[in-house]
């Protein structure tokens, strides 16, 4: 999801998957600089989504007080900063789950068992056995 997708006129718009570029405009009373500040914070969040991201840290990134930053972020995106981070992490988790199914298929082809079967069968010791017995039809790395 692009950073600009989170700059919304209405709170429910913040959840749109792919709004048109023309949907990101600024009604009267909203300064373009506010959106730029929020875009900078969203890029900061994207760069380290797995780290603890507290409001004071995000506010210090753009040199604002935590109080002002939280209100600015909600006004521009329609979501409180913590709601945005949770939603963004859930989107990333959903994306990773789709990739996990692909990885599971490759793992089964390589190991001859699913990842769950591998974990249940003493994974660490089984890995040593697997590394010396790569199937003949294995065509490359993960």
C-alpha positions in Angstrom: 0.0 0.0 0.0 1.4 3.4 -1.0 2.0 6.0 1.7 -0.4 8.4 -0.1 -3.2 5.9 0.3 -3.4 6.7 4.0 -4.1 10.4 3.6 -7.9 10.5 3.7 -10.7 13.0 3.7 -12.9 10.7 5.8 -11.8 8.1 8.4 -13.4 5.2 6.4 -11.4 6.2 3.3 -8.2 5.3 5.2 -9.0 1.6 4.6 -9.4 1.8 0.8 -7.0 -0.6 -0.8 -6.1 1.5 -3.9 -7.7 4.9 -4.1 -7.2 6.9 -7.2 -4.4 9.5 -7.1 -7.1 12.2 -7.4 -8.7 11.0 -4.1 -5.8 12.4 -2.1 -6.6 16.1 -1.9 -6.8 18.6 0.9 -10.1 20.2 1.9 -10.1 23.7 3.1 -8.5 24.1 6.5 -5.9 21.3 5.9 -2.5 22.4 5.0 -0.4 20.4 2.5 2.4 20.5 5.0 0.4 18.4 7.4 0.0 15.7 4.9 3.8 15.8 4.2 4.5 15.4 7.9 2.2 12.4 8.1 3.7 10.9 4.9 7.1 11.2 6.5 5.9 9.3 9.6 4.2 6.6 7.6 7.5 6.0 5.7 9.2 5.8 9.1 6.7 3.3 10.3 7.0 1.3 7.0 10.8 1.1 7.4 10.6 -0.5 10.9 7.1 -2.0 11.2 8.2 -4.7 13.6 9.8 -2.4 16.1 8.0 -0.8 19.1 6.5 2.4 17.6 5.3 4.6 20.4 3.7 8.0 19.8 6.5 9.9 21.4 9.0 8.2 19.0 6.9 9.0 16.0 6.3 12.6 17.1 10.1 13.1 17.7 10.7 11.9 14.1 8.9 15.0 12.9 9.8 17.3 15.7 6.3 17.7 17.2 4.9 17.2 20.6 3.2 13.8 21.1 -0.1 15.5 21.8 -0.1 17.6 18.7 1.3 14.8 16.5 -1.4 12.3 17.6 -4.2 14.8 16.7 -2.6 15.8 13.4 -2.1 12.2 12.4 -5.8 11.3 13.2 -7.0 14.5 11.4 -5.0 13.7 8.2 -5.4 9.8 8.1 -8.7 9.3 9.9 -6.9 6.9 12.3 -5.1 7.3 15.6 -1.4 6.4 15.2 -1.8 3.2 17.2 -4.8 2.2 15.1 -2.9 2.8 11.9 0.1 0.8 13.2 -2.1 -2.2 14.2 -3.9 -2.1 10.9 -0.7 -1.8 8.9 0.8 -4.7 10.8 -2.3 -6.9 10.1 -2.0 -6.0 6.4 1.6 -7.1 6.5 0.8 -10.3 8.3 -1.9 -11.1 5.7 0.7 -10.5 3.0 3.2 -12.8 4.7 0.6 -15.5 5.1 0.0 -15.7 1.4 3.8 -16.0 0.9 3.9 -18.7 3.6 1.7 -21.0 1.6 4.1 -20.7 -1.3 7.0 -21.4 1.1 5.2 -24.4 2.5 4.9 -25.9 -1.0 8.6 -25.3 -1.7 9.6 -26.7 1.7 7.5 -29.9 1.1 9.1 -30.4 -2.3 12.6 -29.9 -0.7 12.0 -31.9 2.5 9.4 -34.4 1.5 7.2 -33.3 4.5 5.2 -30.2 5.3 6.6 -27.6 7.7 4.1 -28.7 10.4 5.2 -32.4 10.0 8.8 -31.2 10.1 8.3 -29.3 13.4 6.5 -32.3 15.0 9.3 -34.7 14.0 12.1 -33.2 16.0 12.9 -30.4 13.6 16.5 -29.6 14.5 17.8 -33.1 14.2 15.7 -33.7 11.1 17.3 -30.7 9.5 20.8 -32.3 9.6 19.4 -35.4 7.8 17.6 -33.2 5.2 20.7 -31.2 4.4 22.5 -34.4 3.3 19.6 -35.8 1.4 18.3 -33.2 -1.1 15.7 -34.7 -3.4 16.8 -35.2 -7.0 13.9 -33.1 -8.4 14.8 -30.1 -6.2 15.5 -27.4 -8.7 17.0 -24.6 -6.7 16.9 -22.5 -3.5 14.0 -21.0 -1.7 
